Amino acid sequence: MVENVIIIGSGPAGWSAAIYAARAELKPLLFEGAITEENRLQGTLPLGQLALTTEVENYAGFPTGDLKQFLTTAIDSERAQYMNIHEGRHAVTGPELMELMRQQAYNFGTRIVTDDVVEIDLSKRPFVLRTLDGGTHQTHALIVATGARANYLGLPSESAFKNRGVSACAVCDGALPRFRNKPLIVVGGGDSAVEEATYLTKYASKVHMIHRRDKLRASMIMQERALGNPKIQIEWNHTLDEVLGNEKDGVTGVRLRSAVNNATRELPASGVFLAIGHTPNTDFLKGQLDLTEKGYIRWTKPFRTETSVEGVFAAGDVADDNYRQAITSAGTGCMAALDAERWLAAQGNH
Ligand code: NAP
């Protein structure tokens, strides 16, 4: 059987593409990713980066409210029972928002497979995809919405304290009580690091930016913002050597190492935020689509989701290193489905 369209990815881009494709009666097949230890460790489990966050206050249409009844009536009880739906008023959480999108795509007839696509062949038509469990699938059109993952340094202590003080998203986690009025650490010297550090000054008593060089990579305006903020202290020429903490309190501090003389010193902190860039999830493409210099899938036309291979469309963070928001990903997911539908129609396949 040849599919009309296969969608790879289960973040806002993938689900939005699926909702539009399903409503266009394309009967999409969506691979949401496999539940494996490797995916857990690198943050690429089904439902994507949003599933790793807490409350989402900036997704239009979800003001804070008592969502329990809505969530338990909208989401199939089989899945809702495993969700940790808060009592009382709260903003929708990342996992809740993703379950809602998944449900909506399912309700319109999206077929969902809990597996990873590990290999594709774009040289043939229809395209051929192979999954982790060894299955093969053929499709006329393909939407790649595999997202990106935050980079971590790879320290064992860093993964040990993930979700207990170590985060790669200040906007997602910064307002948590554990970070309030306490010193915090941001690692990195780019625009993201400055943005995260500036954001965290709303909550923290002080933010130490740990940068491995003596010059920031961030743009001039962002540099001025960091240097001019009395709550931000830049620890030049230092790397993060170890995250310190214990079972009961989570993160309690960090050990830094000087890049100049290798000396170490410790700083107290209740949180460590990594801002050392993201990696788009494109490994399975093995060079078959044009990528940008930064490794993101290249959109070949302005305001379109076409890629370098006709019939392959890209949506969300895998093709966007600039906005990287849930709502912009959802928007490009919708665009990809519309672009795919039009392309299929032009081919006489729909
Ligand atoms: P980035 O520009 O690649 O910066 C990454 C930073 O992390 C660099 O300072 C780098 O140090 C440091 N780093 C990387 N690997 C490291 C490691 N293993 N150990 C220690 N430090 C490490 O990434 P980004 O800040 O996420 O920005 C990505 C893109 O988005 C950029 O084009 C940026 O302009 C854009 N962006 C814009 C805004 C804005 O304008 N508001 C906000 C966020 C992002 P080195 O400097 O030594 O390489």
Residues whose N, C-alpha, C, O or C-beta is under 5 A from the ligand:
A	BS01	NAP	G188 G189 G190 D191 S192 A193 E195 R212 R213 R217 A275 I276 G277 D321
